[in-house]
Each structure stands twice: as structure tokens, then as C-alpha cells.
Amino acid sequence: MPGPSGTGAVTRSTLRQQIADALRDEVLAGRLQPGQEFTVKEIAEQYGVSATPVREALVDLSAQGLLDADHHRGFRVHEYSPADFRGMIEARCLVTDGMFHALADGRAGAVTPGDEQRLTAALAGVRRRGEEAQRAATAGDLNVLIGYDLRFWRELAALFGNPYLADFLHRLRVQSWVCTVQHLRRAADLRGVLWSGHTELVDALVRRDPEAARALVTAYNTHSLRVIERLSAT
């Protein structure tokens, strides 16, 4: 099986999280393919660590829906379908719609109600992250885009002030990328295919226009679903 590319020194205090993060990145990068199987022993040998933190990391990833546990054969990368992606989109919309309205109305929990200047400054910081994601999307650089896109949405969700909501949305975003990356990597050239509306979305929120923000995300979701359905059929 292809091993994680970044297998540098791993501190014992963070073994579990670092192994989970590394394996998640391998799945997102397409180096661990949907349905691919591996064991705790194989991962432990790669990292030169004991089986315990590896097993814990794999259980964590299974709980996040990225891996499937097979008691007889170890673990395998979960295989998502276009139907799964549609369900993820529906769940994401339920979260972001409420978040957009709260941000537009000045009800973001991480910002004092009515503190327009602070919210605008916070959104400007998110916009800078969005600019990086947008450049990567325009260039068709999927690996770079995934990293910036996940940070963009996590920072945007953090403005809502509810860590449970932010964590839930982040998990959905990771699952969405795991679902789509297996299909997107079939395309020879991703320029013009990947969504690059991050800055437009932030600008809509700066204008306190949740309906414009919702329309942007709806168009993004519709486009993404069509791309995945087309690629999955080839």
C-alpha cells in the first residue's frame, strides 16, 4: 500500500492525532484509494510506533466516516457514492444557511452583537484565506485547494461562536472532499472545474446579504454535484 509521504519524527504526546491527520491527508491526496485495505500493524510499522496509538487513530477516522472497520481484515477507506454527496450537501446547507443569517444580522457568537467593525475585520481575515483557495481553484491545484478550503470554512464557521457547529461543519467538509476527490482526480485538467467563489461569498456577508451568500453556495453545490455525477459515470 502507498505509505504516507510525511513520516518524519512524531512526538509521543500527539501520536494519535498526528497519525490520524497524516492518514486523512493521504486519503484526500488520493494516495489511499476508496476500498483500499490496511492493518494496524502495517501503519504501526510505517511510523515505527506501537499499535495502540495507530489503532486509536484508525478508530477516530472510522468514527468520522472516513474508514470502515473490518474485524477480520483491519480497516479500509470508505467508498462514498454521489447519493452520499447529495446528503452531505443537504446537511451542509442546513448549517450554512443559519450561519449566514446570523453573521448578516450581527448575531455571530464570536463577535459582540452590534460590533460591526470587529465582524468586518474578522471577515476580512477569512477573505484572505479565501483568496488563497480561489487562486488554487483557478489553477486547478486540487491538493492546495483542499487545505485552504478547509481552513476557509473552519475560520468562517468559527465566527458563529459555536464550536460544536464549527466542528460539525468541518467534519462534513472533510467527508465531502473525501467523497469528491476520488472522482475529481479522474479529470486531466481541473482548471475551470473547481469552485472559486470564496471571496464573493465573504463579500456577500460583508454586505450583510445572506440571500446572495446562499445563492452562491447553492450554485456551487449544484455545479459540484453535476461534476461528480458526470465523472462517476465515466
C-alpha distance (Angstrom), angle and dihedral (degrees) to the residues before:
residue distance angle dihedral
M1 . . .
P2 3.81 . .
G3 3.76 109.8 .
P4 3.79 128.1 -137.7
S5 3.77 109.8 -83.6
G6 3.79 95.8 -142.5
T7 3.78 104.0 58.3
G8 3.79 98.8 147.8
A9 3.76 126.1 140.5
V10 3.77 112.8 -40.6
T11 3.80 119.3 -159.6
R12 3.77 116.0 -132.2
S13 3.81 93.4 -129.2
T14 3.80 91.8 63.2
L15 3.79 102.4 28.7
R16 3.76 95.8 118.4
Q17 3.82 95.4 50.4
Q18 3.80 95.5 40.0
I19 3.79 92.7 51.5
A20 3.80 91.1 47.0
D21 3.81 91.0 48.8
A22 3.81 92.6 47.4
L23 3.80 93.5 50.0
R24 3.79 91.9 45.5
D25 3.81 88.6 53.3
E26 3.80 90.2 49.6
V27 3.79 90.0 54.8
L28 3.81 91.9 46.9
A29 3.80 90.7 48.4
G30 3.78 90.7 52.5
R31 3.79 94.1 -119.3
L32 3.79 89.5 116.8
Q33 3.79 105.6 51.3
P34 3.82 128.0 -149.1
G35 3.80 109.0 -86.8
Q36 3.80 93.4 17.8
E37 3.78 112.3 142.3
F38 3.79 130.7 -145.8
T39 3.78 139.0 158.7
V40 3.77 136.3 -126.5
K41 3.79 88.7 -112.9
E42 3.82 93.0 55.8
I43 3.79 93.1 51.6
A44 3.81 92.7 43.5
E45 3.80 90.7 52.7
Q46 3.78 91.8 49.9
Y47 3.78 92.3 54.0
G48 3.76 96.0 35.7
V49 3.80 92.2 -126.9
S50 3.77 136.9 119.3
A51 3.77 122.1 -83.5
T52 3.81 95.6 -112.3
P53 3.84 100.9 74.8
V54 3.80 90.0 39.8
R55 3.78 92.2 52.8
E56 3.82 89.9 47.6
A57 3.82 91.3 50.0
L58 3.79 92.1 49.4
V59 3.79 91.5 48.6
D60 3.82 88.7 51.5
L61 3.80 91.4 52.2
S62 3.80 90.1 47.3
A63 3.81 89.6 53.4
Q64 3.81 88.1 52.6
G65 3.79 90.6 54.2
L66 3.80 96.0 -113.2
L67 3.80 97.4 109.5
D68 3.79 135.9 34.2
A69 3.78 119.3 -140.0
D70 3.79 118.2 -136.0
H71 3.78 111.1 -171.9
H72 3.80 91.6 -153.4
R73 3.81 101.7 39.9
G74 3.79 105.7 26.6
F75 3.81 119.5 -120.8
R76 3.78 137.0 -26.1
V77 3.78 134.8 -168.0
H78 3.79 110.2 -96.3
E79 3.80 116.3 -111.1
Y80 3.80 113.6 -137.7
S81 3.80 125.4 -162.8
P82 3.81 131.7 -150.1
A83 3.81 86.1 -102.9
D84 3.80 88.7 58.6
F85 3.80 89.1 51.1
R86 3.80 91.2 52.9
G87 3.79 89.2 53.3
M88 3.80 91.3 49.7
I89 3.80 90.9 50.7
E90 3.81 91.1 51.7
A91 3.80 91.4 50.2
R92 3.80 92.4 46.4
C93 3.79 91.7 51.4
L94 3.79 92.4 52.9
V95 3.80 88.7 56.1
T96 3.80 100.2 40.6
D97 3.81 95.9 45.2
G98 3.79 91.3 60.3
M99 3.78 91.6 41.3
F100 3.81 93.1 52.3
H101 3.79 92.7 50.4
A102 3.80 91.8 47.9
L103 3.80 92.3 50.1
A104 3.81 92.1 46.5
D105 3.81 92.1 49.1
G106 3.80 93.2 48.2
R107 3.80 92.2 -112.4
A108 3.81 95.6 123.9
G109 3.78 106.0 139.4
A110 3.80 94.6 -144.6
V111 3.81 90.3 57.5
T112 3.79 126.4 58.7
P113 3.82 109.2 -104.7
G114 3.78 110.2 -98.5
D115 3.81 93.3 15.3
E116 3.79 94.1 127.7
Q117 3.78 94.6 165.9
R118 3.79 93.9 54.7
L119 3.81 93.4 46.6
T120 3.80 91.6 48.4
A121 3.81 90.2 50.5
A122 3.79 91.0 48.9
L123 3.79 91.5 50.4
A124 3.80 89.6 49.8
G125 3.80 88.4 58.9
V126 3.80 90.8 50.6
R127 3.80 89.3 48.1
R128 3.81 91.2 58.1
R129 3.80 88.8 55.9
G130 3.77 87.9 48.3
E131 3.80 91.2 53.9
E132 3.80 89.8 58.9
A133 3.80 91.1 48.5
Q134 3.78 90.9 47.8
R135 3.81 92.8 52.1
A136 3.79 90.9 50.6
A137 3.82 92.0 47.9
T138 3.80 92.6 49.3
A139 3.80 90.3 50.0
G140 3.81 90.9 48.3
D141 3.82 91.2 -121.5
L142 3.79 100.7 151.3
N143 3.81 97.5 179.1
V144 3.80 93.8 53.9
L145 3.80 92.5 41.3
I146 3.80 94.2 55.2
G147 3.79 92.7 55.5
Y148 3.78 95.4 47.5
D149 3.80 93.8 40.4
L150 3.80 92.2 54.4
R151 3.81 91.1 48.6
F152 3.81 91.4 46.0
W153 3.79 93.7 55.1
R154 3.79 93.5 40.9
E155 3.81 92.0 53.3
L156 3.79 91.7 44.4
A157 3.80 91.5 50.2
A158 3.81 90.4 47.7
L159 3.80 89.0 65.1
F160 3.80 88.0 66.1
G161 3.78 87.2 68.1
N162 3.80 97.1 -135.3
P163 3.82 111.8 112.0
Y164 3.80 92.2 -168.3
L165 3.78 91.3 56.9
A166 3.82 91.6 44.6
D167 3.81 91.7 51.2
F168 3.80 91.8 47.0
L169 3.79 92.7 50.8
H170 3.81 91.2 46.1
R171 3.79 90.6 52.9
L172 3.79 90.2 50.2
R173 3.80 90.8 49.2
V174 3.82 91.6 51.2
Q175 3.80 91.5 48.0
S176 3.79 90.1 48.1
W177 3.79 91.7 53.7
V178 3.80 92.3 46.2
C179 3.80 87.8 51.7
T180 3.79 95.9 47.4
V181 3.79 102.2 36.5
Q182 3.81 93.0 70.6
H183 3.81 88.4 59.2
L184 3.80 99.9 36.7
R185 3.79 92.2 56.1
R186 3.78 88.8 63.8
A187 3.80 89.8 69.3
A188 3.80 115.1 91.7
D189 3.80 93.6 -148.3
L190 3.80 123.8 22.4
R191 3.79 97.0 -174.5
G192 3.77 108.2 124.7
V193 3.81 91.4 12.8
L194 3.80 103.0 80.9
W195 3.80 122.1 77.7
S196 3.79 112.9 -102.8
G197 3.80 102.9 173.5
H198 3.80 97.8 110.6
T199 3.81 96.1 115.5
E200 3.80 92.9 43.2
L201 3.79 88.5 54.5
V202 3.80 92.7 52.0
D203 3.81 91.0 45.8
A204 3.81 89.5 54.9
L205 3.80 90.3 52.4
V206 3.80 91.3 47.5
R207 3.83 86.9 55.4
R208 3.83 87.4 50.1
D209 3.80 89.6 -120.5
P210 3.82 107.6 142.5
E211 3.80 92.8 169.9
A212 3.81 91.5 58.6
A213 3.81 89.3 47.2
R214 3.79 90.7 50.1
A215 3.81 91.5 48.4
L216 3.81 90.9 52.6
V217 3.79 92.4 51.0
T218 3.80 92.5 44.5
A219 3.81 90.4 53.1
Y220 3.81 89.2 46.9
N221 3.80 92.4 51.1
T222 3.80 93.4 46.4
H223 3.79 91.7 49.7
S224 3.81 93.2 46.2
L225 3.78 93.2 49.8
R226 3.80 91.8 50.3
V227 3.80 91.4 50.1
I228 3.81 92.5 49.5
E229 3.79 93.2 46.5
R230 3.79 90.6 49.8
L231 3.80 94.8 47.3
S232 3.82 93.6 43.8
A233 3.80 89.5 55.6
T234 3.82 94.1 55.5
